[in-house]
Amino acid sequence: MKKLIMIILMVGFTLCLVSCKSDDEIQGVTVLDSGEVSVTFTIPDGTDIEDVLGSEVGEEHTVCITSAGDSTRESFGYWYDVSAGGILSRFDNIYRYGPDAEISQATGTATPQTWVMLYSAPSDDEIFKPEDADLLAEKYGIHLYFDGDAPNSNVKSNGVSYNASDYTFSEVSRWCNGFNDGYCFVMASSKDDQGSQGFILSSDGTMVESPSWAISNFCSGAALAHVGMDDSDYADSIIDPKGNVIWSIREEGAEAAEQYFPKEEVTKVQSPFCVGDDTYHGYFPVEFSIDSFDYTGSSIGILNAKGEWVVEPTAQSRSEICDLADYFIAADTFIFNYASGEATYFDGNANTDSDIEEKRQRPIDNLAEKGYLAEHDGLIYHDSIQKPAGFYDEDENLIIDLSKYNLADSPKFADGYALLAIHNQQRSNYLTIIDTSGKEMFKPLKDNGHGDLSEGLFFMEDENGGYFMNVNGEKVGDLTGENHLPCHDDRAWIETEDGGVCINSQGNKAF
């Protein structure tokens, strides 16, 4: 007896197509009296169901499958709603889009959560032929992609703008990456609905649906996101603030593989950028894995926020992935400077040039120091046996002597001020703020925990959670909460008993 295979589905859809009628011309297509259409098909040899993910069932509907398993499996990767009507079910290697599959049981935490299976396999003449895919699209507006070239139809923006004041936010430190370039990613639910959804929120309080739950910060009018069908955190697309895909590995990446490597075999196109860990500076590294007789290895290119190549993907690298830092991207064959948008190339052969690593490391160290100084008011903290503790300029001149303090950690300047975490003589924790002249802004305060200083605000913890303070040691606003995100673009977040609240630098609620 064949094993029954179950699949969890994302966001159910309905196949109610106007003016549908029975049609025997397309094998495997069934049209019910209600006008609903089902398509029963098998996956061609050498193809996986993932290759048809993103197919459109009806002009306005999309299906996405994220996990599959058998009837004995205890857990799945994701839970998603399944509505009545158009569902996708599976029996062995036979799949069916449409309303005919039976629901065997419901489980999970959302409503409804459903495992769906087919109870019987159709005969061969009841199975759709992939070569008729164009005819299916023409007749019924149902687009199934059996060649892996499906467009990113599931990530197109619906164009609807929502007002943040009609929604509630929760779990500030987990779901929000903070404002940058005027936008941030949030999870929100309407006040009359407990279901949570991802949005791209503008600093003016309007938002649009997000194409992904894995999105970087915004920069230069764009962000990086993972909009693929799996649960990876590695970026595969550039998106705009409306949630539309500007450039994707699946489409434009595949085109670039053909354009730049006509004689080589590109086995994979990917990026090392992790949207949960890395900071987006307006540049997207994309790696092409090549396996040919002439060369087996990687070539890495860099895209700007418009999806244009600023470094074409022709420079070979020994490693399979490039490193990302705060101020540069470092591949084996070049160093790319975020600030200038230029690359420094290395022509040496690592197998014969013993100095290549040193030659490569020097500009990396230089970029890191220059980038840090540019971001921190031209001052860098040093503490060593040879130098007194304090802030130094780029020529290593001591500008602010901090040797009188017993510092708990290494401070840094931001927007003209630096937070000093210090110990008193009895090793109790205190903090104060200094300006670029070294002047204390207020007498040291007891430190029960604090956040980063950004745009003149920092989070001060107390027994009730915490609150924001300014550089003068004054509480900003009346809100207190458990978690927070630092101030960026004149917007900070604090998690209160009523959920996440966005405030401006004056402590007033923004929305």
N, C-alpha and C positions, 0 to 999 in steps of 0.2 A: 504494500500500500504506500502510495506516495506521501511524503511528509507535507503537511500543510504549513505554508509559510505565511506569516502575518506581517503587516506593515502598519506603522503609525503614520498618520497624515497631518499635514499642516494646512490650516484654514480651508475648510470645506468649500466646495463651489457647486453651483447648480448649472445643469446643462439644458436649460429651457431655451431652445432656439426657436425664433419665430418662423412660421411657415415651413417647419420640418415635415417631411413625409417619408414613408418607407421607400427604400432605394436598394435594389438588389445589385446595382452596378459595382458597388464597392464591397468586396468580401469582408466579413467580420464586423460590419456596421449594422447596428439595430436601432430603429427609430420607433419609439413607443407612441401610442395614441396621444399621450400628453405632450408630445413634441420633444421629449428628452432623448438624447442620443447616447449610445454606448459603443465603444470600440474595443474589440478583443484582439490582442496581438501577442506575438512572441518576440523576444529580443534576438537579433541576428547573432550568429556565431561570432565569438570574440568581442561582443559588446555587452556592457553592463547596463542595468537600469539607470545608473547615474548619467549615462549618455543621452537619455531622453528627459532628464529632469529639466524643468523650466519650460517644458512644452505647454502650449496654451490649449485649454479645452474650452472652446467657445471664445468669442471675441473679447470678453471682459474677464475671463477667469484663468487662473494659473494654479498648477499643482506643484507641490514640493514635497518629496519624500526624504527624510533625513536618517532613518534607521530601519533596519530589517532584521528579522530573527525568526526562529521557529517557535512552536507552541510551548516548548519547555523553558524558554528563556525567561529569566526573572525580571529583567529590566531593559529599558531601551534608552537611547541617548537623549531623546526629546519627547515631550508630550505636546500634541497639537489638537485643536478642535476639528471635529468632523461634522459637517452639517448634513441634513437629509439631502438626498439627490446625489449629484455627481461625486463619486468616490472612486478611488483606485484600489483594486484588490489583486491578490496574487494567488495562484496555485502552481507550484513548481516553477517553471519558467514562463508561465502564461500570465499576462496582465490584462486587466480590463478597466478602461475608463468608462464611467457611466453609472447609472442608477440600479443596475441589476444585481450587484453583489449583496449577499446577505450579511447582516451584522451579527456576529457570533456572541459578543459580550462587550461590556463597557467597563472601563477601569480608569484610574488616574485621579488627578486632583482638580482638573478643570472640568467644565461641563460643555458638551459631553466628550469624554475621552474614549476612543473606540479602537478596538482591534478588528480588522476586516479581513475576511478570507473568502475565496471562492470554494464552493463545495464540490464542484465537478468540473472536469476539464472538457472544453468543447472539442468537437471533431475538427479535422484539418480544414474543411471547407467553411468553418465558422470563424476562422482566424484571419485577421487583417494582414495584408501583405505590405511590408514597409515601402515597396516601390510605388505604392498608390498614395503616398503621403501628400503629394501635391494635389491630387484629386480630392482628397479628404479636406484639405485646407480650402480649396476652391468651392466645394459644395456646402460645407458646414462651418467654415471658419474655425476648424479644429486643427491645430498645428502640432504635429508630433515629429520630433527630430531624432532620427536614428543614426545620424552621422557624427554626433557630438558637436555640431555647429549651431546649436540653438542660441538665439540672441538672449541678452539679459532682460527678457521681457518681464520677469518677476520683480525687477527693481525700478521700473519706470514710476515716476512720481504721478500721483493722481491729481496733482495740481491744486488740491484743497489746502487752504490755510486755516489753522486753528488758533484760538486765543488761549494763551496760557492761563488766564484768569478763570477759565472754565474747567481747569484740570488740577489734580493734586499730584505731588511728587513724593517719592519715598527713597530711603536708603541712599542718601547723598553720596557717601564715600564710595559706593559700589557702582552706581549706574551712570554717574555724570563725570565727564572728563574736564569740566570747567570751561569757562568762556575763553576763546581765543579767536581773534579775527572777527569778533561779533557773533559767534555761534558756539553752541555746545550740544552734545548728545545727552538726552535725558530719557528716563522711563516715566511715563505719566499715565494716569487714568482719569477719565471724565468723572465729575463729582457724582453723577448718577449711575456710575458703572464701576465695578471693582476690577475689571480686567485691565491689565497694564500693557502699554504699548510703547515702542521706541519712537522718539521724535527728534528732529533737528530743531532746536530752539534758538530763536534770534534774540539779541539783547533788547529788542523793542517789544518782546512778549508775544510774538507770533511764532508759529511752528508748523512744520510739515512732517508727514510720516517719514520715518527713516527706512532706507532699503536694507538695513542690517543692524544687528545687535553688536557688531564689532566695528567701531569707527574710531579713528584717531581724532586729535584736535584739528581745528581748521587753521589754514594758513594760505595766504595769497588767493583767497576765494575758493578754496577746495579742501578736501580731506581725503584720507585714504581709508578704505573699508574692505571688509571681506563680505562680498555679496554672493559667494558661491553657495552650493547646496549642502556642503558639509559644515562642520562646526569649528573650522580652523580659525585662529586669531591672526593669521598672516594675511596681509592685504593682497587683494587681487584686482582692485579697481580704484580709480580716482573718481570722486563724486563732487557735485556742486552743492551749495546750501539748500537747493530744492530737492535734493535726494536723487537727482538724475546722474547716470553714469557718464562721465566724460571720456574715460579710457578704461578698458578692461583687458586682463590677461587672456580671457577666453576669446575675445573677438580681435581687438587691435594687436594683442600679443601674438596671436596666431598669424595675423597678417605680417607682422614684423619678422617672425621666424622665416616666412617664405621670402620676404624682401632681402633680408641680410644674410641668409644662409642657404642660398639656392643649391649648393653642392653638398652641404652637410646635413646630417640627420639630427634634427632637434628633438630630443627625447622628452624634454620637460621645459615649461616656462613657469617661473615662480618669482617670489620676492622674499628677501629676508626680513622685511619690515613687519614687526609684530604690533598691531594696533593697541594692544594692552600695555606694552612696555616702552615703546619707542616714541619719540617726539617728532612730529611731522614739521619740517622746515620749508615745505614747498617743493621738495624733490623726492622722486620715487625711484628707488633702485629696482631694476628688473633683470633677472638672471636667466640666461638661455643655456640649458645643459645640452651638450653636443657630443655625439658619438659617431665618428666617421673614421675612415682609414687615415685621413690626413691629420685629424685632431680629435682627441677625446678629452673633454674638460668643460669649462664654463666660460661664457662671455657675459659681461655685465654692462648694461647701459643705464642712463639716468634720464628720467622724464621730469619736466617742469609741471606746474599745476594745471597747465592747459593740455597736458598730454603730448607735448612736443619733446623730441629728443634733444637734450642739451649735451649729452654724451652718448653717441651712437653705440649700440651693443656689439661692438667689434673688437673690444680689448679683451684678450684672453686672460684668464686667471687660473692659478694652480688650485686654489681652494674652490669648493663648491658653493660658497656663500660669502658675501662681503660683510664687514663689520659696520655697525652704525654707532655714532657717538653724538654728543651734543652739538658739535660744530662742524662735523665732516662725515663723509662716507669713505671708508678705506677698503679698496679692493687690492688684490695682489699687484695689479699693474697700474693703478692710479689712485690718487687721493682727490676727492671732490670736496671743494670748499663751499659750505652753505652760504656764507656771507657774500662771496664774489660770484658764485655760480660757475666757477672754473675748475678744471681738473689739472693736476700735476701728474704727468705720466712717468713711468719707470721702464726703461728699455733693457735693463740688465737681466741676465739669465740667472735665476736663483740656483741653478745647478752648478754654475761655473763662477759666478761673481760672489765672492765671500763677503763683500761689503754691501750687498743689496739691501739686507734688512736694516742696516744702520742708515743707509741713504733714504730708505722709506720712513724710518722712525723719526728722523729729524724734522721733516715738514709736519708730521702728525703732532709732535710735541709743540711745534711753533704755532700751529693752528689752534690747538687746545688752549694755549696760554693767551694768544691774542683774542680768541673768542671769549674766553672767560673775562679778560680785562674789559672788553667792549661791553659786556653784559653787566659788569659789576663796578661801574663808575671808575674804571681804570686802576682799581686797587685790589691787591691779592694778599691774603693772610699767610704769613710764614711764622713758624715757631721751631727753632732748632738750637743746637748748642752754639753754632757760629753766629746766630742772629737773635736779637731780642724779639719776643713775641709782639707782633703788630702788623699793620697794613703797609705794604710796599707798592711802589709804582713799577712800571715795566722795566725801568733801569735799576731796580732793586734798591732804590732809596727808601729809607724808613720815613713814612709820612705820619702814621699814627702809632705811638708807642702804647702797647697794651700790657706791658710787663707788670703793671701794678695789679692787674686782675688775675684771679685764679679761674681761668676759663674752663668751662665744662666741655666745650666742643669748638670747632673751627668756625668763626663767624664769616659772613660775607655781606657785601653791600648790595642793596637793591633800591634804586630810585632815590639815592642820596642818604640812605640810612642803613644801619646794621644792627641786628639784634645780638646782644651779648648774653649768653647763658653762663652764669658765674656761680662759684661756690664762695660762701663766706668762710671765716676761719674755722668754723665747726663743720664744714662740708655740707651745709644746708644749701638748697638750690634757690637762686634768685636770678632775676633778669633785668636788663635795662636796654635802652636804645641810645646809640650815638650817631651824630651826623658826620659828614666828611672832614670836619675840623677836629673830631675826637670829643666833642662836647656831649656830656650826658643829657638826654632829653628829660629824664626824670630820675628820682632816687630809686635804686634797685627795689623791685617788688618780689614778693614770695612767688616762686615758680612751682606750680603743681603740674606743669605740663603746658606746652605751647605749640602753636603751629608756625609755619614759615611766614616771614615778613614779606609782604608783596603789596605794592601800590599803597604803602602807608598804613596797612592794616595787618594785624596778626591775631590769631585765635588764642585766647587765654583760658585754660581749663580751671574749673573749680569743682566743689562737691556736687553741684547741680548739673554739671556738664561742661559748660563754657560759654564764652561770648567773645565778640570782636573788640579789640582795643586799637587806638591809633598810636602814632609815634610819640605823642605827648603823655602816654600812659592813661588815657581817658577811655572809658567804655563808650562804644559806638552803638547807638540804638538800644532797644529794650529787649531784643530777642536773646534767648539762651537755648542751647541745644547740645546734643551728644556728639554729633559729627559735623564736619565742615569741609569746605574746599576753599583754598586761598583766593584772594581777590585778583581777578584778571579782567581787563576791559571794563573796569568800574563795576564789576559784578562779583559777588561772593555768595557762597551757599552755606546754609546752616540747617541742620536737621532738628526740628522741634517735635513736640508731642503730636502736632497736627500734620507732620510730614516735612518735606524739604521746602525751604523758603529761600528765595533769591533776594539779596539786598544789594544796594549800591554802597559806595564808599562812605556815605553819610549815615549808614545804618537804616535807611528807609527801605521798606519792602518794594521791590521792583515789580513783582507779579506773584 
